[in-house]
Every structure is written in C-alpha cells, then in structure tokens.
Amino acid sequence: MIEEFDFDRVANRLEEVCKKRHAHDFYIKLNEMGVLGALERKVASLPHFEPKELLTLDLDLAGMQQIVLQFYGELDLELKNRIEKTLSDPFFEHKFSEPNGNGINEGSRVGFEWKNNVAQNGEIVLNPSNNLIGIITVAHEFAHLLEERIQKRIKNKEDCLGEIASMFIEKVFAEYMLKKSMIEKKDYRILKEHDLNCFSNNVRVLVEENEILSGLEVPISGVQLRELHKKYAFSDRKGVLMRRVQQMTGIGMPKNVQPESGQKRFRYVAGEVVSGALFEDFKKNPKETLGRFENFLSSNAEMEEAEAYQTLLGENYFQKLSTSFQNLNVEQEKSK
Ligand SMILES: [Zn+2]
C-alpha cells in the first residue's frame, strides 16, 4: 500500500539535503530499550481531556516578565541574575512581542533560533499568548536561558535532555502561582490536563512515526521526516503514508505550528517524566533539589542521559523515574 506514494523519490531528494541524524537509529534505540512499548501502554491508559478555557490574563509582556522574574528571584536570586545577564547579552537578538491571541498554540511560538550568519548569533523569540499558558511559557523559555548550552552558545543538540529544566520550572512556577493565589485550583487543574494531553499526543506521534519508519525500511533522517511533515501533512495525496503523516502532525492543529519529530519530540516526553520526578523531590526538599538542578544546568551540554538523571535525582534515579511515569495522571492532583 505504501507503494502508492513515491516515497523513495522524495526521500532520495531530501537525502541530498541532509544526511545526518537518522531517525531510524533513534527509533531502533527506543525499541531496544523497550521505551516505545512502555509509552504506548501508558498512553492507552491515559484519559484525553476536553480542552478547557484557559485563564485570560490582563498583562503586557513587561508585566509577564516581571512576574516570572519575581518568581525566579524568590526561588533563587542567582537564577534570576543569570537570566537578566543573558537577556542583556548583545550576542542574542531579541524578537519579543506583546501577548496576543488566546489559543494554546496560536501566537505562542517562542524559543531560540540560531542564525547561520557569520557571527552565528542566537535569536530569542518570545511571543506568548495572552493567557495562563502564555505566562507559563515565558517561565519555560527563561529556564532555557539558564542552560549551559545557551550560556556557552552551543547550538541546541537534539538530545533527550533539552526540555527537562524548562518543564521542571513550569511545574514549580504553576505551583507558585497557585500558592500566591494568582490562579485558582481549577486553573491549576486545567494546566495539568493540558500537560497530559500534550504528553499523550507526543507519545502517539512517536509510536506512529516508528510504525511508519519500520514499515518503510528506508533510512530517513529526522530532518527528512520533518520535511515530509511540512510538505505533505495537509495535502490531498492519497496513501497510507499520507494519512499516517496527517495523523502524526495532529489534525486540527494550526498550520503555523512547526511539526516536530523523533528526538525533538521525545525531549518533551522525557522532559515530562524527568521533570515530574524532580518536582516530587522539590516538594519534599526544595533546597537540596535546587542544588542538584543547578549542577545539571551547569553541565548538561556535556552529559549523557544516565549521568544527567543521576545528577538530578540521585542514585535511585531509575526508581524515581518509573514512579513518575506511573503517576502520570491528573487524579494524583485531586487528592492534594
Ligand atoms: Zn523548551
């Protein structure tokens, strides 16, 4: 059935563009480790929540930043100082915009881009939506500013560690807002549901991509896969592959959302599990956990995954990770 679509021709053409980072290898690794099977079973047991109205904020960008920096300052003054220092570094070009839109994805594109000009300047893009997810995203992106790879201006690796710090900060910040009565329990719960929907969506994409790739038996790189997403996700072309690509990009998602695949998406899956474990530690022992978090921040550019988990969670990191994985559901929050 896959022959209906002339995949080889497209893949070969894309092969010329980029030969690095084969998505095949990534999925083979995940399969060998049993990760994909575990994720698939987990996601089958997760409820899907109807997206609910998010709290709208009456804040401009300066107001959002002020709240977020205040939060960092209360968490650890050193972290706040480091963010402010990076923000004032002329190496980074800023493209910040006022909060707009009210959608979850729409208008909330933020992050880092690396310009391939002579100076290799990094660009920080911050374009939050005017709601709770928007301000959480500001806190998330500012956590990236703390990472050593940013400070050292190392181009983002497509590893599995890239979203741990940012997703941990999201959790701490959400709880901070709840404690400061900036949001209500209901809003906190909607956030949790949103996070879980993102998690299960990401897992589904990983599992489906893996099915496609193992069915194709053509080595294809992560970059090629992303090109395919972009090119064909919304086209009318027929064939099993096309329908699968449509499924993996998430029907109903705004077209301006950058499709992500493979390693890049796995970062959010791993990020959810690892940051969840770290957050549990933080609730029990904030000071010690923050110390470990800082050790992670200051060396993650060089760390292997197991080393990073150990730095963050201690010797029994594997146990903590599996508990965090098992606890991934919103019912946990009910009883607290
Ligand atoms: Zn991020």
Residues whose N, C-alpha, C, O or C-beta is under 5 A from the ligand:
A	BS01	ZN	E163 S166
